[in-house]
Amino acid sequence: MPVTQHGPAARSTPVDRHRLEALRYAVNDEAVQYVAIMRIFTGGLSGLMSDQGAAEVQARLVEQGIELELDTVDDRLSYLVEHGNLARSPREAEARTLADYLRNRARYQLTQRGELVHRQVEELLGHTESAREVSSQMLGGILAGLTDLVEVDARQLDAVDPDELARAITTVFTQFDELVRSTREFYTYLTQVLSRFDLDRAEFQLFKTALIDYLQRFVDEISRHMPQLADVVERIEPVVPALLARANSGERLLDLQGRQARRSAGLQAEDWRSLRAWFAGDGTRASDADGVRHLATAAMRSLLTNLRRIASSTDREHGRYADLVRLAGWFDTSDDDTAHALWAGVFGLYGSRHLGFVADDPERGLPPTTSWWRAPRAEVPVMLRSQGKRTVTGRSAQREDFAAVKAARVAERAEAERARAAAVAEILDHPGHLDRVRVSDPAREVLLDLYAAALAAGVDGTGTPAAEIPGAAAQLVVHAGEGVSTVVASPSGRLTLVGRRLEVRLEARHIPSSEATG
C-alpha cells in the first residue's frame, strides 16, 4: 500500500539481530512473567526513573498474583538485561548485613530500547480487530498550518521565537502522522474484510452501504484539499532550511557523546521530504494521496465482485464460516456424550475399525492384531493428503528395487570386518611388550581403541588395566610405572606413551599368524 512512513524510519534500516533480541521476552514460554516484570518498570514516571532490586520486583509481582522464588526473579531480570530491555544500575545499595548485600547486590533500571519495545507490546496486546476511521479532518489542519508557515517572512526569521516556530511545525507533523497512521490502519482492515468470502447477504448489505458512503466522503475530502496542499508544499519547500535552522536555534540537549538529541517530528529535513512525497510526490513516483484514491477505487471494485458473487446464485454456498461458528457453539454447550455423537454425525468419524489387508511390500506385512502404537505410520497418497481426492492421476510408479543397494551395503560391511580382522591380527603378531614396533594405520587405530577400553576397565584401581582383544584369545594389558614408555610407529607418525607399557598377552592356545604361517 503506498502509504509512506514519514520521518527517519522511512530510510532503509539494516536488520540488527542484536536489537531484535529485545522482543524475545514477549513470545517465550514465560511471557506472562516477563510482561508483568516490564510493567513494573514502565508503570508511571516513578518506574521509568527508578532502579529496583529482585526483592522489590518479587513483592510487586505478588501484588499482581504472580508468586516466584527470589532466585527465579533474579534469573528473569538477568535475562532481560542480556537482551537489552533492562540494565544493571550503577548505584551502590547500602547493606547493613551480609543477607542484605546478597539480596540487593544487583539493582535494575529500564533502558530506552526496553521502554520502546514494551510500549509496542502493550499496544499490540490492547489492539482489537475493529474498523478504524481515517482522520481526514487532519487535512484542513495541515493545510492551515502549512499556510501559516509559508507566510512567515524568511528575511524576518530572526524576530520569530524559535519555540513558537518549532511548536507550529510540530503541530503540522503531529496531524500528518495521525493522518498517515489512520489511513494505513483503515486500508489494512478494509483489505481483511474484502478478502472474506463468508459474508452473507444481510452482512454484506450493511457493510456495503456504510463503506460506500464513507469512502465517497473520504475521497471527496482528499480531492478537495489535495490541489491546495500540493501547491503550499511546493511554495514552502524553498524556505524549509531557514525555518528548520531558526526552529533549532534554541538551547539543545546533548547526549554523552556530545551529539544533539532527536527532536520532535518536523524539525529534521527528512520529515519534510516525507511530507512532500505524501502530498506532491518525489519526482520518481506519484504522491501517496493519489495512491489512497486509487485504493478507494480498488475497494469499490472488490465490493462489486463480492456483490456479483452473492447475486449469482441464491442457493450456492458462499462459505462455511458461519456454519463452523455455529457448530463450535454447539460443541461448547454440549456434554461429552452429545459432543461425541455430534462429532460423528458432522464429520463421519465413528469408532475405529482395525482391518488387515494385503501389504504392498511382503517384507513389511503386519497382522491385524498389531497395535497401532507399535505399527509403522500408514502411507497416505499425496492426492488424498493434499486435496482429499482418492483418484490417482498419472502412471503408477514401479516398485523400487533395493536389492543392489542392500548387496552393496553388505559388501561394504564385510570389507570393513575383514580390514578390522587384519588389523587385530597385525597386533597379535607382536606378543609381549610393545616397544618400538611398526604397524599399519588401521592397526594403530585398533590399538588406541583397545588402550582406551583398558583404561576405562581399570578406572576403579582394583587391578591392572586390561582389555579383551575381540576375535582372539588375547588381552591388551597396560602397565604403569616410572621410567617406562611405549613407542609405536605407523605411516601417520609415532605414538609415544610415557609412563605406560603395553603388553599383548596371549593365551596358550593362541598361535600368532607369523608362527602359524612359518
N, C-alpha and C positions, 0 to 999 in steps of 0.2 A: 504494500500500500504506500503510495507516495506521500506520506506524512513525515516530514523531516524532524528528527530530534535536534533541537537547536542547542547552541552552547558548545562547550568543549567536548561534550560527549559525541558530537557529530563527527569528529575526526576518527579515523580508523585507529582503534586502540589495540595494541598487541595483547594476546592472551597470556596472562601471568598466572601460571598454575599455583604459585605460592599464595597469591591474593585470593584465588578461588577456594583455597582450603578453608577460609573463614566461613564458608557456607555449610561445612560438613556437620556441624553440631545440630543443625535443624533437620537432618534426614537420617541420622543413625538410630540405633536401637534405643538409646537413652535420650531421645529428642525431647521428651516431656520434661525430664530433669534439667537438661541444658537450657531449654527455653525459660523455665522457671528461674534458673540462676541468672540468665541475662536480663530478665525482667527486674530482678533485684537491683542490678547495676544501672538500668536505664529508666527506672521508675522515678520520675521527678528530677528536678535540678539537683537535689541533695545527693541522689545516687550517681549523677554524672560527675560530680566534683569530689566525691569521697573515695576512700580506699577501705576495703573490708577484708577481714580475715576469714578463714574457713569456719571458725566457731560462730561468727556473726551470720555468715551465709547459712549455716546449718539451722540456726534459730529462726531466721526468716523463712526458710523452707518449711519448717514445722508449722508456721503460721498459715502456709498455703496447703497444708495437709500432706506434705511430702517428707517422710522421715528417712534419713540416710545416716550412715555412720560417718564420723568425722573424717576418717581416712578416705572414705568414698567421696565425700565433698571435696577434699583436697585433691583427689585424683581428677575429679571433674574440672576443678579450677585450673589445674596444670594442663589439662587437655585444651581448654580454651586459651591459655597462654601460648601453647605450642602452635595453635592455628591462628593466632593474631587477633583474637577477639578481646582478650584481656592482657594486661601487662602487670608484672610484679612491681609493687610500689617501692620507690627508693626510701621512703620514710621508715625510720627505725622505730619499732614498737618498744615501749617501756615494759620490762618484765621484772617483777619482784621475786619470782620464784622460778625454778627450772621448769616446772609444769607450765607456767605462763609463757615462758620463752618457746617451749616446744609447740604450744598451742597457737601462738601468734608470731612465729618466726617468719611467716610469709604473709604479706598483705597484697591485695589485688585491686586494680583500678581499670576502668573501661578505656579502650583505645578508640581512636577515631574510626578505624575500619570496623571495629565491633559494633559501634553505635549505628553506623550506616547499614551494616548487614542486618542487624536486629530490627531496625526501623522497617526495612523491606520485608522481613519475615512477618512482623506484626501486620503490615498492610496486606500481605498475601493471606494470612490466616483470617483476617476480617473481611476479605473480599467476597462478595456474593455475585452469583451468575445472574445479574439483572441488567435491565437496559439502562444506558447512561445517555442523557441528552447532551447534544453538542452545545457548548457555551457560546452560541453565536452572538449573544448580546455583547460579548467582548469586542466584536468588530467595531462597534461605534466608539467604545472607549479607546481602542488602539488608534483609530483614525483621529480622534480629538487630541490624544497625547502627542502623536507624531506631528500634527498640525501646529501645536503649541511650540514644539521643539524647532520646527522649521522657521518659525517667526522670530526665534532668538537671533539677534544680530551678531554675526561672528566677530565683528570689529569691536563689540562692546562686551565680549565674554568676561573680561576682567572684572566687570562690575556685577556679574552674576554670582550669587552664593553657590559654592561648589556642592554643598549638601542639598540645597533645594534642587539643583540641576540633576544630581545623582538620584534624588527621590523621584523626580519626574520620569527619568529614563527607566528606573527600576519598576515603576508602576506600569509603564507600557509593556515591559517584558514579562511582568507577572501575569498580565492579562493575556499576552501572547502564549505563554506557557500553558495556561489553563485552556485556551482555545485548542492548541495542538493536542494536549493530553486527552481532552474530552472527545475530540474528533477521532483519535485513534481508538479509544475505548468503544465509541459508538459503532464504528465500522467493523470492529472485531466482533462485537455482539451481533451485528446485522449479518455478517458472514456466517456465524454459527447458526443463527435461526434459519436463514435461507437455505442452508445445506440439509435441513431436516426434511425427510420425506414422510413423516408420520403425522403431520398436521391434518386434522380432519376439516371438514367444510366449515364448521362453526368457528374453530380456532383461526383458520386462515382468513375468514371474512373479517373477524375482529382485528387481527393483526394487520391485514392489508389496508383497511380503512385508516387506522391510526398512522401507519407508516407512510402511506402515500401523502396524507395531509402534512405530516411533519417534514418529510423530505422536500416537498414542494416549498414549504415556508423557509426551510434551511437554504435551499438552492437560490430562492429569490433574494434572501438576505445577503448571501455571498455575491450574487450578481449585482446587487445594488451598491455594495461597498467596494467591490474589487477595483473598478476604474479609479476611484479616488485614492484607495490605498496604494495601488501601483504607482500613481502619479506622485504622491507625497513621499514614497520610498525613494523614487528617483531623485526628487528635489533635495532630500535630506542627506543623500549619500556623500556629496562633496564636503559637508560640514561635520560629518561624523568624527573624524580625527580631532578636530578642535573641540567638539563637545566632550569627547572622552578625556582629552587632556585636561580640560577645566574641571570636569566632574571628579577626576582622580588627583587633583592638585592638593587636596587637604592632607591632614596627617594620616599616614597609612600604617597599618600593623605589619610588623616584620616577624618572620619566623626565626628559629635558632640559627639558620644559615644566612640570615640577612636578606632573604627574599621577601618580596611583598606578598601578603596573604591574598587569597582569592576574594573577590568582591561579588556583589550581587549580580544577577543576570542583567545583561545590557551594558555593563561597564567594561567590556572587552570587545575588540574588533570582530572576533569570531562570532559573537552573538548577533551582530548586525548583518553579517554575511548570511546567517541562517534566516534572519527576518526577511532579507531581500529574496532569498531562494523560495521562501514560502509564498510571498505575495507577488513577486515580479519575475521569478526565475533567475538563474545564474549565468545565462548565456549558452549553456550546454543542454539545457532541458527546460521544459515548461514549468510554470510555477506549481507548487503543491496545491494551491487553491483551485487551479484548473483541474488537477487530478481529483480533488474532492468532488467537483461537479461531475466528472466522468464516472466516479464510483457511484454517485447517486443514480446516474443513467443505467449503469450495470445492475444496480439493485432493482430498478424498475423492470428490467428485462427478466431478472430472476423471479420476480413476483409474477410476471405474465407466464413464465414457464411453469411455475407451480399451479397457476390458475388453469392452464390448459391440461395439465396432468390430472387435476381433480375433476375438471369438467368433461374429460374424455370418456369416462365411464362411471356411472353411479354404483355399479356392482363390483368393480375391481378393487382388490385390496391395495391400499396405498402404503401401508406399513404396519408392522406388528408391535410398535412401541406401546400403544395404549393397551393392547391385549396383554402384553408382558407385564405392564404395570398393574393391571387388574389381577392377573394371575399371582403376582408377588403379594398383593394384598390378601388373596385367598390363603396363600401359604402362611402368611403372618398371623392370621386369625384362626387357623385350624389346629386341631390336636394332632398327635403323632399318627394315629391310625388313618385319620382323614387325609393327612398330608401324604402318606404313602399311597393311598388309593388315588388321590389327585395326581400324584407324580406318574403313576402307572397309566392313568387314563389320558393324561395330556401328552406324555412323551412315549407311551407304549413300552415302557421299560418294566417288565414283570420280573418275577423270580428267575434266578439264573438257571440255565439248563446246561449241564456239563456233558457234552456229547463227544464220543470218539469218532474219528474219521481217518481215512487213509492219508498218511502224510506224503508230501511230495518227495521228501528225501527219506528213503528206507532207513538210513542210519540214525535219523532223528525221530523215529516213531515213538509216541508216548501212549501208554494205556489210558483208558478213561478214568481209572482210579487215581491217576496222578493229581496231587493237589495243585491248585493254581498258584499257591505261594512258591512252590519249588519248580513249576514248569516254566520253560522259556517264554518270552513275550511272543504273542501271535503277530504274524506279519500281515499288516493291513495294506491292501493295494493303494497305490498313490491316488488314483482317481476317487476311490471311496473315501480316503482320508481327507483329501483337499476339497473335493467338490460334492461328495455324497453320492456319486454315481457308481452303480455296480457294473456297468458295461465296461469292457476292456477295449480300448482303442489301440489300433496298431497291431503288428505281428507279435505273437508271444515270443519272448526271449528263450533261447535254448538254455538248458541247464548247464551251468558251468562245471567243467571237469577239473577237479583239483588233484587228480592222480599224479600228474607230473610235478606239481609243486610239493606234494607230500613226499614223493620219491627224492626230490632234491633236498628237502629238509632232513630226511632220514640219512641220506648220504653225507650231508654236512655234519650231522651228529656223529656218525660212525667215524668220519675222518678226525673229528676233534677227540674222540675217545682213543683212537689209535695214536694220535700225537701225544696225548697225556700219558698213555701207557709207555710210549717210547721214552718220555722224559723221566718217568718213575724208574724205568729200567736203567737209564743212564746214571741216576743217583745210586741205585743198588750196586752198580759196578764199582763203587768206591766204598767198600765196607770199612768199618773202623772210624778213626778220627779223620774228619775232612779238613785238610790243610794243604793249601797251595795246589788245589785241583782245578782243572779247567772243564767246564761243562757248557752245553748249549744254552741259548737264551730261554727256551721253554723249560729246560731242566732247572735253570736258575729261578724262574717264576714258581715252579712246583716246590723247590727248596724253601723259598721265602714263605709260601703258604704253610708248609709243614712247620717251619720255625715259629710262625705266629700262632699256630694251633698248639704247639708245645708250650709256649709261654702262657697261653690262656689256660691250659690244663694245670700248670704249676703255679697259678696265681695265689693259691692258698698257702703255699710254702711248706706243705706237708711232705713233699718228696721231690725227687729230681724231675724237672720238666721233661716230658716225652710226648710224642705224637705217633699214632699208628700210621704207617705208610699204606695207603689204600691199594688193594690188589696184591699185596705181598706180605709174607710173614716177617716183617721187619719193623723197626721203630727208629725214629729220629730223636736222639737224646741230647739235651742241652746241658752242658756242664758249665758252671760259673766258677770263676777263680781269678785271683790277681796274677798278672803276668802272662795270661794265656790269651790266644786270639785265633781266629779262623779267617783264612783268605780264600775266596772262591773267585776264579776268573771266568769271564764269558765274553762273547763278542761285544756286548754292550758296555763292558767295563769290569772293574774289580770291586768285589764286595768284601769289606773287612769288618769283622765283628770283634770288638775289643772287649776283653773280659768274658768272652763266651767261646766255648769249644763245642763243636757239633760232632756227634758220633752217629754213624749208621750202624745200628745193632741188628744183626741177622740172627734168626733162629737157626738151629742146627739143620733143619730140613731144607732150608733155602740155599740154593746154589746160585751165585751171581752168573749173569748171562755170559760174561767173558770166559769164566771157567767152564761153563757148560759147552760152549762152542769150541773150546780148546781141546 
